[in-house]
């Protein structure tokens, strides 16, 4: 799983959601997930995720579960999920082994916990992100590159001018 770190304290759920999108096939950076929408000032909420779901063709299911039920769901699906952590944070549950749980914390990265340690932090809520009927995996194209390609396609003279610019820059350096 590609690790995506949060930019500030309020971005933990957004970073987890972005990791899940990347895991499903949308290759997109954190800043592009809500690029067209403005984020609420207090951070991303579960209800706000619903508006993002339509854009990416995914659905979410949130459940209140005990740790034992979480283990059963993981064993049945073997899928990654977003976990509410310490009642104030979100992480991605990446894998559960016999006695260890591997999570990705968007504040610090990948961490292994013993199951007993994990249970101390688990707040009892999990979120599954699923491919919807309208799901189409996409790759993100940086804005600069897409404009650059369009410019070169529309005006071949632009390529000539750009090459002259690079030659001048290399002479100056």
C-alpha positions as CSV (number, residue, x, y, z in Angstrom):
1,X,0.0,0.0,0.0
2,X,1.3,3.4,-0.9
3,X,1.7,5.5,2.2
4,X,0.2,9.0,2.0
5,X,1.0,11.3,4.9
6,X,-1.4,14.0,6.2
7,X,-0.5,17.6,5.7
8,X,-1.9,18.8,9.0
9,X,-3.8,17.5,12.0
10,X,-7.2,17.7,10.3
11,X,-6.2,15.7,7.3
12,X,-6.0,12.2,8.8
13,X,-9.3,10.9,7.4
14,X,-8.6,12.5,4.0
15,X,-5.2,10.9,3.9
16,X,-6.7,7.5,4.8
17,X,-9.4,7.9,2.2
18,X,-6.7,8.8,-0.4
19,X,-4.7,5.7,0.5
20,X,-7.8,3.6,0.0
21,X,-8.5,5.2,-3.4
22,X,-5.0,4.5,-4.4
23,X,-5.3,0.9,-3.2
24,X,-8.4,0.5,-5.4
25,X,-6.8,1.9,-8.5
26,X,-7.1,5.7,-8.5
27,X,-3.5,6.9,-8.6
28,X,-4.1,10.4,-7.1
29,X,-2.2,12.6,-4.6
30,X,-3.8,13.9,-1.4
31,X,-4.2,17.5,-2.6
32,X,-6.1,16.4,-5.7
33,X,-8.8,14.4,-3.8
34,X,-10.6,17.5,-2.7
35,X,-9.1,19.9,-5.3
36,X,-12.5,20.8,-6.7
37,X,-14.2,21.1,-3.4
38,X,-13.2,23.1,-0.3
39,X,-12.6,21.1,2.8
40,X,-14.6,21.9,5.9
41,X,-12.4,24.0,8.4
42,X,-12.6,21.3,11.1
43,X,-11.3,18.6,8.7
44,X,-13.0,15.8,6.8
45,X,-16.1,14.2,8.2
46,X,-17.7,10.9,7.3
47,X,-20.6,12.8,5.7
48,X,-18.2,14.8,3.5
49,X,-16.8,11.5,2.2
50,X,-20.2,10.8,0.7
51,X,-19.8,13.8,-1.6
52,X,-16.4,12.6,-2.7
53,X,-17.6,9.1,-3.3
54,X,-19.7,10.1,-6.4
55,X,-16.6,11.8,-7.9
56,X,-14.5,8.6,-7.6
57,X,-17.2,6.0,-8.2
58,X,-16.8,4.4,-4.8
59,X,-19.1,3.6,-1.8
60,X,-18.3,3.5,1.9
61,X,-19.8,1.5,4.7
62,X,-19.1,2.5,8.3
63,X,-19.7,0.0,11.1
64,X,-19.5,0.0,14.9
65,X,-17.8,-3.2,15.7
66,X,-16.0,-4.9,18.5
67,X,-12.4,-6.0,18.0
68,X,-13.5,-9.6,17.6
69,X,-16.0,-8.7,14.9
70,X,-13.3,-6.6,13.2
71,X,-11.1,-9.7,13.1
72,X,-13.9,-11.8,11.6
73,X,-14.6,-9.2,8.9
74,X,-10.9,-9.0,8.1
75,X,-10.6,-12.8,7.9
76,X,-13.6,-13.0,5.5
77,X,-12.6,-10.1,3.2
78,X,-8.8,-9.7,3.6
79,X,-9.4,-6.1,2.7
80,X,-7.8,-2.9,4.1
81,X,-10.1,-0.6,6.0
82,X,-10.1,2.8,7.7
83,X,-10.1,2.5,11.5
84,X,-11.1,5.2,14.1
85,X,-8.1,5.4,16.5
86,X,-8.0,6.8,20.0
87,X,-11.4,8.5,19.4
88,X,-9.7,11.4,17.6
89,X,-7.7,10.0,14.7
90,X,-8.0,7.7,11.7
91,X,-5.6,5.1,10.4
92,X,-5.6,2.4,7.7
93,X,-5.7,-1.3,8.9
94,X,-3.4,-2.9,6.4
95,X,-2.9,-6.5,7.6
96,X,-3.7,-8.7,10.5
97,X,-1.4,-11.6,11.3
98,X,-1.5,-14.2,14.0
99,X,-0.5,-11.9,16.9
100,X,0.3,-8.6,15.1
101,X,-1.7,-5.9,13.4
102,X,-0.1,-3.7,10.7
103,X,-1.5,-0.2,10.3
104,X,-0.6,2.9,8.3
105,X,-0.9,6.0,10.4
106,X,-1.1,9.1,8.1
107,X,0.7,11.1,10.7
108,X,3.9,8.9,10.9
109,X,3.7,5.9,8.5
110,X,3.6,2.2,8.9
111,X,3.5,0.7,12.4
112,X,3.2,-2.9,13.8
113,X,1.2,-3.4,17.0
114,X,0.6,-6.5,19.1
115,X,-3.1,-7.3,19.0
116,X,-3.5,-6.3,22.7
117,X,-1.9,-2.9,22.0
118,X,-4.1,-2.4,18.9
119,X,-7.3,-3.1,21.0
120,X,-6.3,-0.3,23.4
121,X,-6.3,2.2,20.6
122,X,-9.2,0.9,18.5
123,X,-12.3,3.1,19.0
124,X,-14.9,0.6,17.7
125,X,-15.5,2.1,14.2
126,X,-14.3,0.9,10.9
127,X,-14.9,2.2,7.4
128,X,-14.8,0.0,4.3
129,X,-14.2,1.8,0.9
130,X,-15.7,-0.3,-2.0
131,X,-15.7,0.0,-5.8
132,X,-19.1,1.2,-6.9
133,X,-20.9,0.6,-10.2
134,X,-19.4,3.7,-11.7
135,X,-15.8,2.9,-10.6
136,X,-13.1,3.5,-13.2
137,X,-9.5,3.4,-12.1
138,X,-7.7,6.6,-13.1
139,X,-4.2,8.0,-13.1
140,X,-3.6,11.5,-12.0
141,X,-1.9,13.8,-14.5
142,X,-0.2,16.8,-12.9
143,X,-1.7,20.1,-14.1
144,X,1.5,21.5,-15.5
145,X,2.2,18.4,-17.6
146,X,-1.3,18.3,-19.1
147,X,-1.1,22.0,-20.1
148,X,2.4,21.5,-21.4
149,X,1.3,18.6,-23.6
150,X,-1.7,20.5,-24.9
151,X,0.5,23.5,-25.8
152,X,2.9,21.3,-27.7
153,X,0.1,19.5,-29.6
154,X,-1.7,22.7,-30.6
155,X,1.4,24.7,-31.7
156,X,4.5,22.9,-33.0
157,X,6.2,26.3,-33.0
158,X,6.0,26.1,-29.2
159,X,8.4,23.2,-29.2
160,X,10.9,25.1,-31.2
161,X,10.7,28.1,-28.9
162,X,10.9,25.9,-25.9
163,X,14.0,24.2,-27.2
164,X,15.6,27.6,-27.8
165,X,14.8,28.6,-24.3
166,X,16.5,25.4,-22.9
167,X,19.6,26.1,-25.1
168,X,19.9,29.6,-23.7
169,X,19.4,28.4,-20.1
170,X,22.1,25.8,-20.5
171,X,24.5,28.4,-22.0
172,X,23.9,30.7,-19.0
173,X,24.5,27.9,-16.5
